[in-house]
Amino acid sequence: MFNPPCRLADILTIAAWCCLATAASAEEPATDAPPATAEQLVQQLGDASFEQRERASRQLLEIGLEARAALDEGMRHPDAEIAFRCRRLWDEVRFLAGWRQVSLIVGDSPAARALYDKMFLADPALWYQLAENPGPIDGLFPERRTRLEQAVTQAQVPPAVLLEGTLANAFYFGLLAKQANPQQELERLDGLLRFGASRQALKDNQVLGDLWDLWAKATDMGTETMESDGPALDRLLGALQDKRPQARDIALNMLADERIPAGQRQYALLTLAKFKNPADDEVIQKWRNDSSPLDTLFSRGAVIKSQLGDVALAATIYRAGQDPGTLGFEYAKPDPNTLYSPSTLGFKNEEERAQAVKNWTDFATKQRGDESR
């Protein structure tokens, strides 16, 4: 059987093509002719007409997993076009098989589909396996919980797209396990959801938050368990949400503690930017040249990577009364609690990063000149 693609580009291409194919199939003209069999449609994949080849592809997608035998046979067809399309279609069929199941829980809105794309991306091998060999789902939750624990406890927090997918997979398979056997006790997720990255993901993604609500109800886990007096980042995010002045002190302590990872320091820097206390200028400047990698964001077809120094620069710009977006941070997304979503304070390449630094330097130089007159 054809091995599933593992590269991000391959998976995103499959997701995009499936969306286009689904939209096109809705526009197929009605006909009284008996529907073609999967075997016949596979042969049509080599038709001289491009339109006919595309129509056959869409119809095979509609047949879904039941076309498996025909597609498997087509992968070995001597016609290279048929063999190629059958391999691609089998990936797409398995991809859509998962979406059909997940949509029963999260709905079929564009936002719900986007969340499924992230779920698939976080664990493509699992979703392919489920499509090929569906079976009991009771044993799937523990492994998803383990993956979530690994994601939120490691020093380098994974990209938001993968973290949201990992969270959603844990909620989804835990929810299915409880539906299949309401009496079973599942290991709780309370502690993992108190991590700052988890809380941020739940806040940023409405569909993920709704899925979390379903999980909480199924497991009698109320939202009060999200409150924590534990790790510093949890206390910082809680203080920011409640608009407590203690947030600044927590942020200063985090930046002074060498054990705090870069992924948490970025929130501390944005907190100091938000408070605009002049005494914090030197603290923020200390991190301006720190190239510790943070998040990877996929936005508008671009891959945006952020560093701790980027967040410090954005904080400096904001404290000067300027909008980082006007000085080079074109992907900056405001956040009511943390000032900006940290993953959006990055750049596509080093050239853009250097230009933002230059923009700020030129602005600051001009400002000092104006003040000296």
N, C-alpha and C positions, 0 to 999 in steps of 0.2 A: 504494500500500500504506500502511496505517496507520502513522504515525510512532511509534517506541517512546517510552514515557514516560521522562523523564530525572530527574524529581524523586524524592528519596529516599522520600517518602511513597508515591508511586505504586509504586515498585519493592518496597517492603516489603509493601504491600497485595497485590501479585501473589503474592509468596512465601507470605504467610499464607493467601491464598485457595487456592493450589495445594495446600498441606498439608491444608486442610479437605476439598477436593474429592477428594484421593487417599484420605483416610480414609473418606469417605462411599462412594466407589466400591467399596471392599472389602466394604461391607455390602449391595450390590445383590442383590436376590433372584434366584435362578436361574430361567431360563425356557427353554422349548423353542421359542419363537418365533424365526424367523430374525432376525439382527441388522439394525437399521435402517441405511440408508446415511447417509453424512455429509450428503447433501442433505436427506434426510428429517428428520434430527436438527436441522438448521438451521431447518426449518419449525416443528419442535416448540418451538423457543425462544420462539415467540410464542403458545404454548398458553395457554388460560385458566387452567389449573392451575399454580400456582407449583411444586408438587412435580414435575410433568412437565417444566417448563422447567429445573429444577435437574438432573433426571435426564438430560435431553438434553445439558446442559452437561458433565456428568461423562463421558458416553459420548463426546462429541467430544474431550475431553481424552485419553481412552484411545486414540482413533484417532490422535491426535497430528498430526504434520506431513502425513500423508496427507489430512487434512481441509482442507488449505490452500485448494484451489480452491473448496470449498463455503463456507468462512468468508469468503474474499475476495468471493465473490458476495453473501453475506449482509450484508456491511458496507454494501452499496448497497440493501438491502431497504427498501421504503417503510414497513414496520412498525418504529417507532423502537426497540421492545424487542429485536427480532431484530438490528437493526443494531448496537445498543449491546453486546449480548452477544457478537456475532461479533468485534467489535473487541477486547473484553476477552479473549475466549478465544484469539484469535490471539497476544496477548502471553503468555498463560499457556502455550500450546502451545510457543512458542519458549523460554520460560523452562525448562520441564520437559525440553525436548530436550537442553539442556546438562547438566542434572542427571543424566539417564540415562547420558550419556557419562562424566561425572566420577565417578559412583558406581561405575563399573567399576574405578576406580583407588583411591578413598578409602573405598569401602564405602558402605552405606546407613544408617548409624546416625544418630540425631538430631544428634550432634556433627558428623558428616560433612556432613549437609544444611546445618547452620548455616554451615560453612565455604564451601560452594558459594554460599550466599546472599551471602556477603561477596565471593566471586570475581565473581559477577554484578554486584554493586553497584559494584565497582571498575572495571568496564569493560562496561557493559550493551550498548553499541553492538556490541562484538565478539561477544558471545554471541548477540545477535539476528542478526547477519550470518552466523554459523556455522550457525544453524538454517535460515536461508533459502537460503544458498548454500554448503553444505558442500564443502570442497575440500582440497587438500594443506595440511598443518599445518606443514611444514618452515619456512616463512617467518614464522611467528607468534612464535617465541621472541625474536628480536632486539628487536622492538618492546616485548614484555613486559619484557625486561631494561632497556630504556631507561626505561620508566615506573617501574620499581623504583628505578633509579638516581636519577631525578628526585625520587622520594618520600623517599628516605633521606638525600639530600645537601642538600635545601633547608633553610633556617634554621628554618622552621615545619614540624615533623613532622606528617603527616596524621593524622586520627583512627585509632585502633587498628583499627576495623572495615575501613577502606579499606586500611591498610598490610597487614593480614593477607590481604586479598583480593588485593592486588597481588603479595605474596610467593607466594601459592598459584598465581596465574596464571602467574608466571614458572616455578615448579617444574613445574606441570602441562604446559605447552606445551613446555618443554624436555625433559621426560620423554618425551612423545609423539614429539618430533623424534628423540630417540635411539633409541626403539623402531622408528621407521620407517627409520632409517638409522644403525645402531650405529657406523659408521666415521666419521661426520662429527664435526668438532670444533666444539663450541659455546663461545662466550665464557663464561668462568667467572664465578661469582657470589661468589667468596671475599671480595673486598673489600667488597661491599655487605652481606654477612651479618655483617661485623664491627661494623657500626654498632650502637650501643646499642639503638635502637628495633627493629632486626631481631632482635637476640638476645632482647629481651624478648618479642617476638611469638612467636618459636619456642618460648620457654619457657612462655608462657601458654596456647598452643593445642596440645593433644596431637595432633589430626589434622593440623594444619599441620606439626608436628614429624615425624610419620610420613611425610608427603609429602616433606619435606626429606630424610629418610633414603633414600627411593626415588630421589630426584634424586642424592644423594651417591653411591649405589651405581652408578647408571647412568653417572655421569661420573667415577668413581674419585676423588671428592672426599671425603676423610675428614673427620670432625669436628675433627681436629686443626687444620685450616685456620681454624677459628673463633678460635683463640688469637691474640692480637695484642699487640704492644708499641707499637702506634701511637697513635692519637688518645686523648686523656685519658679520654673516656667509656668506651672499650673497656677501658682499663687499670683504671678505677674498677670497672666491673662484674665484671671478672676478679678483682680483689682482694676484692670483696664475696663473690663465689661461693666463693673459696678461704679466706675469713675471715682475710685478711691485715691487720695493723694499718696498713699503708701506705695503706689506703683513705681514712683520715681526711686524711692529707697531700695525697693526690690531690684530694680534695673541696675542701679549703681553697684549693689552687692554682687549681682550676676557678672558684671563686667570686670569686677575685681577678683573674682574667683577663677583661677586657672583651670579648674576642673570642668567648668561649663563649656560645652561644645559650641562651635560656631553657629550651628543651626538654631541654638537657643539665644545666643548673643545678639542675633539680628533683631529679635523682638525687644531686647533691652535697649538697643540703639534707637529704634523707632519710638520707644517710650520716652527717652530723653529728648528726642526731637519734638515730640508732642507737648512736653512740659515747657520747653523753651527757657529753661533756667540758664542764665549766662555762666553760672559756675560749672556747667557741664561741657563747655566748649572743648577744653583740653582732653576730657575723657573721650569724646567722640573723635577728635582728631587723631588719637592714638591708633584708631582702627582704620584710618583712611587708606593705608597701604597694605592692608591685610588681604591676601589673595585666597584665603580659605574658601573652597567651593561650597556653594549652598544648594539651591534648587535648580532644576531644569524645567522650563515652562514651554509648552507647545501652544503658540498663539499666532493666529492669522497665517498659518502655514510656515511659521519660522520657529526655530529652536532657540530659546532664550536661556542663557546660563548666567547665574548671579554669583557674586562673591561677597564676602563680608565687607570688603572695602567699598563695594557698590552701595550697600545699605548705608554705610557711614557717610558716603558722599551725598546720597539722597537726603539723609537726616540733616547734614550741614546746609544744604540748599534750602530745605524747608524752614530751618531755624532762621535763615536770612530773609524769610518772608517771600520766597520765590516758589514757584511750582516746578518740581523736578521734571515734569513732563515737557516744559518749555526749554529745558537745558540739556536734553538728550535722553531722558528716561521715557521714551515714547510708549512703553508698555505699562507704565505705572498705573496701578488700579487702587483708588482710595479705599480705605477700610474704616468703618466708624469706631472700631476699638483699637486697632493697632496702627492707625494712621494710613498705612499702605499694606497691601498684601505683599509680604516680602518676596515671594517668588516672581513678582512682576517687576522688581527693581534689578533687572539684568540687561544683558546686551547679546546681540547675535554674534559679535566677534570683537576682537581687541581694538579694531579701528573705531568702532562705535564707542567702546569704553573710553578710549583715549580722547575722542572728540568731546564726550561729556565732561571729562576732567578739564579740558581746555575751555569749554564753554563756561564752566564755573570759575576757573581762574581768571578769565577775561572779565567776567561780571564782577568778581570780588575786587579786582584791580581797579576797574572803573569806579566802583562804589567808594573805595578808599580815596581815589583821586577827587571825587565829588565832595567828599566829607572834608578834605583838607583845604578846600577853597574857601 
